[in-house]
Amino acid sequence: MTKQLRKRIMIILMLLLSATFIAIIIAINLGMHGGSRNMANESLNILMQKETGPGNMPGMMPGDKPDNAPPSFPTDKGMALAVAHHITVRYTKDKELKSIDNTLSDSYTDEDITAYCEKILTADKKEGTIDQLRYMMRENGDEITIVFIDHSSAVRTGKNLLIISIIACILAIFIFALISYFLSGWLVRPVEEAFNKQKQFISDASHELKTPITVILSNSELLEDSIGENKQLSYIKDECDRMHQLVTSLLTLTHLEQTPYEEITKNDFDMSNAVLERVLPMESVAFEKGIIMDYEDITPDITLNGVKEQIGQVVAILIDNAITHTDKGGKINVKLWKTPHHVHLTVANTGKEIPEEEREKLFERFYRADESRHRASGHFGLGLSIAKTIVTNHKGKIGVDCADGITTFTVSIKTAEK
């Protein structure tokens, strides 16, 4: 349980830290891109003011007096360089080329610029970026003016920043993974300690209860031999038997949870025979209840690496559960087969379907969907919890599904790689 909790905390921490860092990286890149674009537009505005005259700049209303003050030039070195090296293209109102003033002829020929201008005029977009040139287009009376500046430096800077950001992001995620690992361990430690204390308490209490229950049961049997059959003594014996089963189940579950699977001695065993060894004795129990048990679909000679006794216990729990929930005249079907990487076991029974909201709860300790029925049968709601623990320890999965009046428990265990 604590491993799953730690894993979830790690994922949450990783997502939060990574999302925050990525958001910062995106904001920096967008800010850099916007800043370079605004600087380029400011340079283009200065150039356009220079080329068309301040009184003819867009945005002036009819009747406004033109500002005849000389255009101001940028003091920023990069902007001044952009203004000094530019391309100005003039067209007539009918979009006929008048002139090209190209100070970037080493990089862009007049033919290149003409092709760019044709695209800009067709798109009728007042400003933007084409190739690695930032442009601005303005109509000035009977003339259309398009001004270009070299934007390649800003583009390169943006690409370099993006590459550095991606590398930094990858390194940061790796660092966040380490941070999340240690933080999750620190956060889970109190929970793990409390959980271990709880398991230890259950184990100690079960051991302490086992002896007095055995003594009470033994003395009640001796007393019954002395005085004969007695209703009160019968009640005492029945409750002692129930308590003994409960204590045994608790000890089994605690032992399974406290003992790492890696420390258990595992062997290759014939799972087909292990299943049959549990099915055949239960067949008579099912027969007494008028239930048909079908186990013809158990594939022979299936080998599994694990603990035979524990896998057999899982089979017994599932069959016992199926018998409990199958009415007279019903049917139980047990199947076992193998796929390339897994061994699959299903125990299906006819009867009342389990509501969907209760299916996951079935594997919780002491959960009983039908309290009165389990009480009459002597079940405590620990069997399926034990089965799930065993299957999980064997690196497998267990689940339940209901359809068309049939409840099916499925166990899938990964086979060992050869």
C-alpha positions in Angstrom: 0.0 0.0 0.0 2.8 2.4 1.0 4.6 1.7 -2.3 1.5 2.7 -4.3 1.0 5.8 -2.2 4.7 6.8 -2.7 4.3 6.2 -6.4 1.3 8.5 -6.6 3.0 11.2 -4.6 6.0 11.0 -6.9 3.8 11.4 -10.0 1.9 14.3 -8.5 5.2 16.1 -7.4 6.7 15.4 -10.9 3.7 16.8 -12.7 3.5 19.9 -10.5 7.2 20.7 -10.7 7.5 19.9 -14.4 4.3 21.8 -15.3 5.6 24.9 -13.4 9.0 24.7 -15.0 7.6 24.2 -18.5 5.2 27.1 -18.0 8.2 29.3 -17.0 10.2 28.1 -20.1 7.2 28.8 -22.4 6.7 32.3 -20.8 10.4 33.1 -21.3 10.4 32.0 -25.0 7.2 33.8 -25.7 8.5 36.9 -24.0 11.7 36.7 -26.0 9.8 36.2 -29.2 7.4 39.0 -28.5 10.2 41.3 -27.4 12.2 40.7 -30.6 9.1 41.2 -32.7 8.2 44.5 -31.0 11.8 45.7 -31.4 11.7 44.8 -35.1 8.3 46.6 -35.5 9.7 49.7 -33.8 12.7 49.7 -36.2 10.2 49.2 -39.2 8.1 52.1 -37.9 11.2 54.4 -37.8 12.2 53.3 -41.3 8.6 53.7 -42.6 8.5 57.2 -41.1 11.8 58.0 -42.8 10.8 56.6 -46.2 7.2 58.0 -46.4 7.5 61.1 -44.2 6.0 61.6 -40.7 3.0 63.5 -42.1 2.0 60.5 -44.2 2.1 57.8 -41.5 -1.0 55.7 -41.1 -3.3 56.7 -38.3 -3.4 60.4 -39.1 -6.9 61.8 -39.5 -7.8 64.1 -42.4 -7.1 67.7 -41.4 -4.3 66.7 -39.1 -1.2 68.8 -39.5 1.8 66.7 -40.3 4.6 66.6 -37.9 7.6 67.9 -39.9 10.0 67.1 -37.2 12.9 64.9 -38.4 12.4 61.2 -37.6 14.1 60.0 -34.4 16.6 57.2 -34.8 17.1 54.5 -32.3 19.9 54.6 -29.8 19.9 50.9 -29.4 22.8 49.4 -31.3 20.8 46.4 -32.7 18.0 48.6 -33.8 20.3 51.2 -35.3 22.0 48.4 -37.3 18.6 47.1 -38.5 17.6 50.6 -39.6 20.9 51.0 -41.4 20.6 47.7 -43.3 17.2 47.4 -44.8 15.3 47.0 -48.1 12.7 49.4 -49.4 10.3 48.5 -52.2 7.8 50.9 -53.8 4.8 50.0 -55.9 2.2 52.1 -57.6 -1.4 52.0 -56.5 -2.0 49.4 -59.2 0.8 47.2 -57.7 3.3 47.9 -60.4 6.9 47.8 -59.3 8.5 51.3 -59.2 11.9 50.8 -57.3 13.9 48.5 -55.1 16.5 49.9 -52.6 18.3 46.8 -51.5 21.1 47.2 -48.9 21.0 43.4 -48.2 21.9 42.3 -51.7 24.6 39.9 -50.4 21.8 37.8 -48.8 18.7 38.6 -50.9 18.6 39.3 -54.6 16.1 41.7 -56.2 14.3 38.6 -57.6 13.9 37.2 -54.1 12.5 40.4 -52.8 10.1 40.8 -55.7 8.8 37.3 -55.1 8.3 38.1 -51.4 6.5 41.3 -52.2 4.1 39.6 -54.6 3.2 37.2 -51.7 2.7 40.1 -49.3 0.6 42.1 -51.7 -1.6 39.0 -52.4 -2.0 38.3 -48.7 -2.6 42.1 -48.1 -1.1 41.7 -44.6 0.3 45.0 -43.2 3.2 43.4 -41.3 4.7 40.0 -40.5 7.7 37.8 -41.2 8.6 36.1 -44.5 11.7 33.9 -44.7 13.9 35.6 -42.2 12.8 39.1 -43.0 10.5 41.2 -40.9 8.4 43.5 -43.1 5.9 46.4 -42.9 3.6 47.6 -45.7 1.9 51.0 -45.9 -0.2 52.8 -48.5 0.9 56.4 -49.0 -1.3 58.2 -51.5 -0.8 56.6 -54.9 2.2 54.6 -53.7 2.6 51.4 -51.7 5.8 51.1 -49.7 7.1 47.8 -48.2 10.1 47.9 -45.9 12.1 44.9 -44.9 14.8 44.4 -42.2 16.9 41.3 -41.6 15.3 39.4 -38.7 17.7 36.4 -38.9 19.6 37.3 -35.8 16.5 37.3 -33.7 15.4 34.1 -35.3 18.7 32.4 -34.4 18.6 33.7 -30.9 15.0 32.4 -30.5 16.1 29.0 -31.8 19.1 28.8 -29.6 17.0 29.8 -26.6 14.4 27.1 -27.5 17.2 24.4 -27.7 18.7 25.5 -24.4 15.2 25.5 -22.9 14.5 22.0 -24.1 17.9 20.7 -22.7 17.3 22.5 -19.4 13.8 21.1 -19.3 15.1 17.5 -19.7 17.7 18.0 -17.0 15.2 19.7 -14.7 12.7 16.8 -15.1 15.5 14.4 -14.2 16.4 16.5 -11.1 12.7 16.7 -10.3 12.5 12.9 -10.4 15.2 12.6 -7.8 13.6 15.3 -5.7 10.2 13.7 -5.9 11.7 10.3 -5.0 13.3 11.6 -1.7 10.3 13.9 -0.9 7.8 11.1 -1.4 9.8 8.8 0.9 9.9 11.5 3.5 6.1 12.2 3.2 5.2 8.5 3.2 7.4 7.6 6.2 4.9 8.5 8.9 2.1 6.6 7.0 4.4 3.6 6.5 5.3 3.6 10.2 1.6 3.8 11.2 0.7 1.0 8.8 3.5 -1.2 10.0 2.4 -0.7 13.6 -1.1 -1.5 12.6 0.0 -4.8 11.0 2.2 -5.6 13.9 -0.7 -5.0 16.3 -3.0 -7.3 14.3 -0.3 -9.9 14.2 0.3 -9.7 18.0 -3.3 -9.5 18.9 -4.1 -12.6 16.7 -1.3 -14.6 18.3 -2.5 -13.6 21.8 -6.1 -14.5 20.9 -5.2 -17.8 19.4 -4.3 -19.5 22.7 -7.4 -18.5 24.8 -9.7 -19.4 21.9 -8.0 -22.8 21.7 -8.4 -23.3 25.5 -12.0 -22.3 25.5 -12.8 -24.6 22.6 -10.9 -27.5 24.2 -12.7 -27.0 27.5 -16.1 -26.7 25.9 -15.5 -30.1 24.2 -14.4 -31.7 27.5 -17.4 -30.2 29.2 -19.7 -31.5 26.5 -18.3 -35.0 27.0 -19.1 -34.7 30.7 -22.6 -33.3 30.6 -23.7 -34.3 27.1 -25.1 -32.2 24.4 -26.0 -28.7 25.5 -27.4 -25.8 23.5 -25.3 -23.2 25.3 -22.1 -25.2 24.8 -22.9 -25.6 21.1 -23.1 -21.8 20.8 -19.8 -21.5 22.5 -18.2 -24.0 20.2 -19.6 -22.4 17.1 -18.4 -18.9 18.0 -15.0 -20.3 19.0 -14.7 -22.0 15.6 -15.6 -18.7 13.9 -13.1 -16.8 16.0 -10.4 -19.4 15.3 -11.1 -19.0 11.5 -10.9 -15.2 11.8 -7.6 -15.2 13.7 -6.1 -17.7 11.3 -7.2 -15.5 8.3 -5.8 -12.4 10.0 -2.5 -14.1 10.7 -2.3 -15.4 7.0 -3.0 -11.9 5.6 -0.5 -10.2 8.0 2.2 -12.8 7.1 1.6 -12.3 3.4 1.9 -8.5 3.7 4.9 -8.5 6.0 7.0 -11.1 4.1 8.5 -9.7 0.8 7.8 -11.9 -2.2 11.5 -11.9 -3.0 12.3 -13.6 0.3 9.8 -16.4 -0.3 11.2 -19.7 -1.8 9.6 -20.0 -5.2 9.6 -23.1 -7.5 8.3 -24.1 -10.9 5.2 -26.2 -10.3 2.3 -27.6 -12.4 -0.4 -25.1 -12.0 -2.9 -27.2 -13.8 -2.6 -29.9 -11.1 -2.6 -27.3 -8.4 -6.0 -26.0 -9.6 -7.4 -29.5 -10.0 -6.3 -30.3 -6.4 -8.5 -27.5 -5.2 -11.4 -28.0 -7.6 -12.0 -31.7 -7.0 -12.6 -31.6 -3.2 -15.0 -28.6 -3.7 -17.0 -30.5 -6.3 -18.8 -32.5 -3.6 -19.6 -29.3 -1.7 -21.1 -27.8 -4.9 -23.0 -31.1 -5.6 -24.6 -31.0 -2.1 -26.0 -27.5 -2.9 -27.3 -28.7 -6.3 -24.7 -26.7 -8.2 -23.0 -27.9 -11.4 -19.2 -27.4 -11.5 -17.5 -27.4 -14.9 -13.7 -27.6 -15.1 -13.2 -29.2 -18.5 -11.4 -26.0 -19.7 -8.4 -26.4 -17.5 -5.5 -26.6 -19.9 -3.0 -29.3 -18.8 0.7 -29.0 -18.2 0.8 -25.3 -17.5 3.9 -24.4 -15.4 4.2 -21.4 -13.2 7.1 -20.1 -11.0 5.8 -19.2 -7.6 4.4 -20.6 -4.3 2.1 -23.6 -5.0 0.3 -23.5 -1.7 -0.5 -19.8 -2.0 -1.8 -20.2 -5.6 -3.9 -23.1 -4.4 -5.3 -20.9 -1.7 -6.4 -18.3 -4.3 -8.2 -21.0 -6.2 -9.9 -22.4 -3.1 -11.0 -18.8 -2.1 -12.5 -18.1 -5.5 -14.3 -21.4 -5.7 -15.7 -21.1 -2.2 -16.8 -17.6 -2.9 -18.5 -18.8 -6.1 -20.3 -21.6 -4.2 -21.5 -19.2 -1.6 -23.1 -16.9 -4.2 -24.6 -19.5 -6.5 -28.1 -20.6 -6.0 -29.4 -24.2 -6.3 -29.4 -25.3 -9.9 -26.7 -22.7 -10.8 -23.4 -23.4 -12.5 -19.7 -22.7 -11.8 -17.1 -22.7 -14.5 -13.4 -22.9 -13.9 -10.9 -22.2 -16.7 -7.2 -22.1 -16.9 -5.1 -21.2 -20.0 -1.8 -19.7 -21.0 -0.8 -16.9 -23.4 2.8 -16.1 -24.4 3.5 -14.0 -21.3 0.7 -14.7 -18.8 -1.3 -17.5 -17.1 -5.0 -16.8 -16.8 -7.5 -18.3 -14.4 -11.2 -17.5 -14.3 -13.9 -18.7 -11.9 -17.4 -17.8 -13.1 -20.7 -18.4 -11.4 -24.3 -17.7 -12.2 -26.4 -15.7 -9.8 -27.1 -12.2 -8.7 -24.7 -9.6 -10.3 -22.5 -7.4 -8.1 -23.3 -3.7 -8.5 -20.5 -1.9 -10.3 -19.8 0.5 -7.4 -19.1 -2.5 -5.1 -16.8 -4.5 -7.3 -13.5 -2.8 -6.3 -14.6 -2.9 -2.6 -14.8 -6.7 -2.7 -11.0 -7.0 -2.3 -11.0 -4.7 0.8 -10.6 -6.3 4.3 -13.9 -7.2 6.0 -16.0 -6.0 3.1 -19.1 -8.2 2.6 -21.6 -7.3 -0.1 -24.3 -9.5 1.5 -23.8 -9.3 5.3 -26.4 -11.8 6.3 -25.4 -14.4 3.8 -21.7 -14.2 4.8 -22.6 -14.4 8.4 -24.6 -17.6 7.9 -21.7 -19.1 5.8 -19.0 -18.1 8.4 -17.2 -15.7 6.1 -15.6 -12.6 7.4 -14.8 -10.7 4.2 -11.1 -11.5 4.3 -10.8 -14.3 1.6 -10.8 -12.0 -1.4 -8.4 -9.6 0.3 -6.0 -12.6 0.9 -6.4 -13.7 -2.7 -5.6 -10.2 -4.0 -2.5 -10.0 -1.8 -1.2 -13.4 -3.0 -1.9 -12.5 -6.7 -0.2 -9.1 -6.3 2.8 -10.7 -4.6 3.1 -13.0 -7.7 3.2 -9.9 -9.9 -0.3 -10.5 -11.2 -3.7 -8.9 -11.3 -7.1 -9.9 -10.1 -10.5 -8.4 -11.0 -14.2 -9.1 -11.3 -16.7 -8.6 -14.0 -20.4 -9.1 -14.3 -22.4 -9.6 -17.5 -25.6 -11.5 -18.4 -26.2 -12.9 -14.9 -22.6 -14.3 -14.7 -20.0 -13.1 -12.2 -16.4 -13.8 -13.3 -13.3 -13.4 -11.2 -10.1 -13.3 -13.4 -6.6 -13.8 -12.3 -3.7 -13.0 -14.6 -0.1 -13.8 -13.5 3.0 -12.9 -15.6 5.2 -15.9 -16.4 8.9 -15.8 -15.7 11.0 -14.7 -18.6 13.3 -17.5 -19.9 
